[in-house]
Amino acid sequence: MAKSRGMVLVHTGNGKGKTTSALGAALRSRGHGMSVHILQFIKSPEREYGEQKALKQLGVEMDQLGIGFTWTKTPEEHREALRKGWPKAKEALLSGKYDVVIWDELNNALAINKFPIDDVLPLEDVVGTIHRKPEHVHLIITGRDARQEIKDAADLVSVIDVEKHYYDEGIPAIKGIEF
């Protein structure tokens, strides 16, 4: 029987369910007594999220590294959040302290093209860090527009598509479903 190793999973696409899938894996992992750390690249620590409240009760570490959607703050503020957040996410993975690390919405952060980010969140460093992860650690990366380099570094890539969404009818994000 082959020895188990940590996998790299990428959930991308325009459909709903990328973060939800990663949170389901966090729940499943905790049920098996595994340690989990979730780092959210876009969500702000100034807001409270349903998953944050529930997972804290289960002993899951969770950090919001961002400051919200790119249109809610200045490019300088977003760049500063990424500059401070990336080393924390990198350390969580490379420390080997966790069985599962989730980089939620990293793909969204890497896809920012309204202002430069490569000096504060270098794609080469991200890919290199993925390749240097401890053997036992599972890494889950979520977010739209996954870069090809991230997909190439993965063991599994799921593209979640949208066929129909209530956003198209003008219904905003729903408490308990989106946040």
N, C-alpha and C positions, 0 to 999 in steps of 0.2 A: 504494500500500500504506500502511495506517495505521501511524503511528509507535507503537512499543511503549511502554507505560506500566506502572508498578508497579500490581499488583492488591492488593485486600484480600480475603482468603479467611477464612471462618469455618467451623470444624468444631465442631459442637455435637451434642447428643443424649445419650441414655442408653446407647448401645452402645459397645463397645470399638473403638478405632481412631482416635480424634481426634488424640492425640499421635503415634501411629504414622504417621498420614498426614502430619503436619507434619514428622516426622523423615525420612520418605521424600522429601519435597520438599527438605529440607536436603541430603540425600545427592545428589539429582539436581542441585541447584544447584551444589554443590561440584564435581561431575563436569564442569560447564561453566565452572569457574574463578570462580564467583561467591563473594562474601564473605557469610557467614552469621553471625548472632548470635541465639542462643536464650536467652530469659529465662523461667525457670519460676517462676510466682507462688506455688505451694503447696509444691513440693519444697524440702527443706532442704539447705544446703551441708554439714550434718553427716553426711549419708549419701552413699554412692557409688552411681551408677546406671549400668547397662550402656551406655546411649546416650551418657552423658557420657564414658566411657572411649573408646569407639569414635570419636566425633566429634572428640575432642581430637586424635587421631592424624591426622585429616583437615583440621585447622586451623579447625575451627568453634569460635567463642567460645560459651561456655555459662555462664550464671549461675543459680544457685538463689537466689531472692529470699525464699522462704518459710521456714516453720519446721515444715512437716508439716500433717497433717490438723487441722481446727479443733477436734476433740475431744482433741487431744494436748497442747495448751498453753492458757494463759489468753487471754481476749480481748485483754488489754493487750499480750501478747507478739505476737499476730497483727496487731494494729493497728500496732504499732511496725515489724514486718517490712514491712507494706504501705506505711507512711509512708516508710520508707527505700528500698523497692524500686521504687515507682512512678516517682520521678525518674530512676532508672537505666534503666528500660524506655523512658521517654519520650525520654531523651537518645540511647539507642541508635537509635531510629527517626528522630528529627529531625536527627541528626548527618549523615545522608547517607553515612556511611562504609560502610554495608553495603548489599548488593543485596537481601538477604532478612533480615527480622527476624521472629522467631517469639515471640509472647507466649503461652506455653503455660500453660493453666489460668487465664488471665485471667478467662474467663467464670465459673469457679468462685469466684474471689475476689470478683467483682462481685455474685455471687448470695448472698454471706454475709448472713444475716438474723438470726443469733443475737446479734449485737452490731453497733453502728454502724460503718460503714466509709466513708461518703460524705465525711467530712472528711479522710481519709487516702488514699482512692482515689476521687476525685470522678468520677462517670459523665460529667458535662459536660466535664471536662478530658480524659478518655479519648477521647470522641467528637471533641472539638475537635482533639486531637493526631492522631487518625486522618486527619481532613480536612486537616491541615497537613503530612502526611508528604511527603518529597521525591518528586517525580514518578517517579523511576526505581525506588524501593524497593517491593518486594513485602512485604506484611505478612500474616502468618498468625496467627490468633487461635483458640485451642482452649478447650475446656471445656464442661461441661454448662450448661444453663440460660442460653444467650446472651440478653442483654437485647435487646429489640426495637430499641433505638437502635443497638446494635452491628451487628445484622443489616442495618438500614437503611443503614449506612455502608459495607457490604461490596459487593464486585462478585460474590461467589460465597458462598453459604451451603449447606453440606452438613450434613444432619441424619442422624447415624448412630444407627440404631435397634438395639435388641436383640431378637432372636427367641428365642434360647436362650443361656444363659451358665452356665458351670460354677460360678460363685459361688453360684448358686441351689442347688447340690448341696453347699454347704459347703466347696468347694475354694478355698483362699486364693490370693492373688496369686502368680504363678509367675515365678521368676527367669528372665530372658531374654525373657519375654513381656510382663509388666507393668512390670518395672523392670530 
